[in-house]
Structure formats: C-alpha cells, structure tokens
Amino acid sequence: MHPTDLPAQDRGGSIDLLVHGGDVLTVDASGTIVKDGAVAVRDGRIVEVGPADRLRAAYEAADELDARGCLVLPGLINTHTHLAMTLFRGIADDVTLQGFLARVIPAEAEQLSPHTVTAGIRGAIAESVRGGVTTALDMYWFHEAAEAVARDAGWRLLTGPTFMDVPGPPDGRAYADRLGWAAADLAARTPAPGTRPVLFAHSAYTLGPEQLTAISALAREHGALLHIHAAENAGEVEMVTEQHGMRPVELLDSLGVLGPDTLLAHAVDLTDGEIETIARTGTAVAHCPVSNLKLGCGIARVPDLLDAGVTVGLGTDGAVSSNTLDLLGAVKLAALVHKAGGDPTAVGAEQAVRMATIESARALGLGDQLGSLEPGKRADLIVLDLARPHLTPRHDPWSMLAYAAASSDVRDTVVDGRVLMRDRTLETVDEQRALRALQDAATSAAAPSTSEAESSTSGSSDPASTASTSEVASTV
C-alpha cells in the first residue's frame, strides 16, 4: 500500500507518534530509502511514510522522535531464542561439549521456576530493546511468565507451550498431560496484532513420530506456527537416523510436519535433497550463525537455501550458546561467515539486513504485519544514531548496517507505536531493578567446577548420546 492508496480518513489529522528528520530505510520490496523522511503512526500501525516536511505539515502528533542525523528502519526480529537463558550466560564457555552439558543441565533442573524465568526474561527484554530487537520467538519453559513480563513492557513476544518427552521437565508437567494443557492454552488465546499462536516441538529425538504428528495436528487446528529444532549438528542427524532410519528433515517430511506454518531452527546439516524438500514444502528456517559457530555445529547452507527459494530468518539462540541477544551482531556474522567459501557475494549486506527484518517476519508467517516500514503494518521501528566515527562517512545504509553498525548505536526503539527506549533510556522496564533481579536469580545457578563437569561425563563418548543430552536438558 502506498500513501496515495490510504483511505481519506487516514491521511492527515491527529496521530500518536511522528518519527521525522532521518533517512528512512523502509525495507520494502524496492528497498526504498526516503531521505529526510518521516513515519506517521496511529493506533499502533504505520499510517504513512514520506518526506518529513510534508508529513509534519499534514499531521498533529501527540509524541515525536526527532531523527535528524539518524537512520530509521524496521525493528529487528529474532526468530529463534531461549530468552530466559540469560540466567546462565557464561557458565559453559571454553569447555568440551561434555563440560557444557554438565554445567547447564543441573543449573536448569535446579533453578528454573516462574520466578527465575521472570527475572531472566526481564533482563533479556532490556538487552533486546537496547539492541533494536522489537519481536522475538521464544522457546522455553514457563512461557506464561515470559508473556506476562513482555506484556508489561509493551514488547512483542511470540511464545507458547513446549513439548519434550523427557523425564523430570523443569515445569513438572508429565508429557501425558501436555497435549490437553497446550490445547487449552491455544483455545484461550486471542492473539494481539502482530502475533500469532505458537507451539514448540523440541526435536525429532525428544519426541516420537506419533507425538510429532499429534503436535503438528494441534498446531494446524489452531493456526499456530510450529517451531522445531532440526539438523542442528551431525550428532543429531546420526541419532535420528539410527532411531528412525531417516534424517531429521526426511522424518519430519514423512510425518507431514513440514509446511508453510513450520519454522526449523538451525538446519545446519542438510543434504541437497533436504534443501529441496524444505523449499518444496514452503518450510522456513531460522539461521543462528553465532550459536552454530560457538558450539562447533558448522555453517548452515544458507546460500543454497536462498537459491532454492527458502525463507531464511535470523536468530540469536539462547544466551548460553551465543552469550548475547545481539541480533545486529548476528546480521554481521551472517553477512561474513558464508563468504568463507570464497564467494564474497554469498550473502550480501542487503540480504543479511533483510534476514533480520522482513525475511524474519515472513519466517514467522507475519510478513504482512511486520518487517518493513509501510502503511498498514505494525509500527515497530528503531532509530540508529549515525553520529559515530565507525559510521562515517555514509555511502550505503545496507552496507553500514551489515558491516559497521553495532547494537549500541540504537538510540530509540518503538513497538506498536509505543516508545520503549528513548535516547538510550528504557521507558517501560526498570533496567537497574531488572539487572539486580537477574543477577540475584543467577547467583544461585553457579555451575559445577570444570573438573567436576569433565569427570561427570568423561565416560560418554557417543556423539549421538551427547547431542541428545544437550538438546533435552538445555534446549540450546
């Protein structure tokens, strides 16, 4: 929709917010950039994008953001994360995978509760808002607590029930009770604009074929997005193949789980045939380059996925496997790591930025509501301060964002037309209180010593078994 297509009653008059004076990178299909532009917002949606002088004359705004000397762009969208794992950030670095497991598994089992998840999610929202992330898809325990915190902060969170058929889940709910619980959860929902119902099926090795089929059917019944880890590393692929005679993507396809309402997390270890299957079924992928490298999983075949027409969004994964919720940092890595094969055009700057905005929105099935600055879409946007040595001079905004910008350059963050951060000050989260609560909650989550971690798992050498324990325990 273009401004000239707007109904007469939507053009001009009173609005809630006017962001004006900066260059507006719309991330629309044409890559339109409005120099000295403005974005007009009413009732949580974008009314018009155009020249600042014209919009300032046409609208009377209750609130304004002066973006002169800045870049205005859509809010970033994190398509795969475990937000409350901020509780355990830094407890499992620079150790073997066995050491990683031995540290994270006891911490989750002992520390997770609605109270600690509340502390973890509040800190994660503060970090995300500071980094220009306006929407996240969050797979973790006690999603009800996470939703309550996000709602209070005015932040866009997509979450829902998680399925893992494992003994002693942190929420204490037996698997036999989970399907009915999830059905009731979905039935009680009235999704807010810019969101949709979500179900999380952890993986093809923590859930059996009949369970995956039932979860998929429940998701389809409620129009929910189904999010699942798949092909994260070679160990997972080996284990699923041993269990079912098929690789993860092959198994999911045979069960009818794949499709346009399914989003795969990671999808690192893929064959040519599996890429064709993902493309044929319209399944999307959440690419998490930082986590994939840090855990030694490998480099996802993103250029091949893109060439096949697969929608690829961007994610950070949890703050244990990636140590940060910095999605702009993931943009840079996504633009760089795929060049390692010798092709500097493998994932270009514009493609990487789109992966964190409009392509992430499409991966969530929300491309008509989020991901670009266009009339009719939800008013999620960020203002990037360009008065920085590393952002000067400015020739190409796509290049600047992908290769030079940092999350600390974000000055203002707006979700649904509400200013959550103004001039680098959070307005809807008491940041210092949130950080104190997060530190207090995390203090008791101290991991075993390195020697204890190593000795407790030194007897295991089966990579498939190791990968299973990792995924079951920490949903990394």
Secondary structure, DSSP 8 states (H G I E B T S, - for coil): --GGGS-GGGSSEEEEEEEESSEEE---TT--EETTEEEEEETTEEEEEEEHHHHHHHEEEEEEEE-TTEEEEE-EEEEEE-GGGGGGTTSS-SS-HHHHHHHHHHHHHHH-SHHHHHHHHHHHHHHHHHTTEEEEEE--S-HHHHHHHHHHHT-EEE---EE---SS-TT---HHHHHHHHHHHHHT----TT---EEEE--TTTS-HHHHHHHHHHHHHTT-EEEEEE--SHHHHHHHHHHHSS-HHHHHHHTT--STTEEEEE--S--HHHHHHHHHHT-EEEE-HHHHHHTT-----HHHHHHTT--EEE----TTTSS---HHHHHHHHHHHGGGGS-TTSS-HHHHHHHTTHHHHHHTT-TTTSSS--TTSB--EEEEE--SGGG-S-S-HHHHHHHT--GGGEEEEEETTEEEEETTEESSS-HHHHHHHHHHHHHTT----HHHHHHHHTT---HHHHHHHHHHHH--
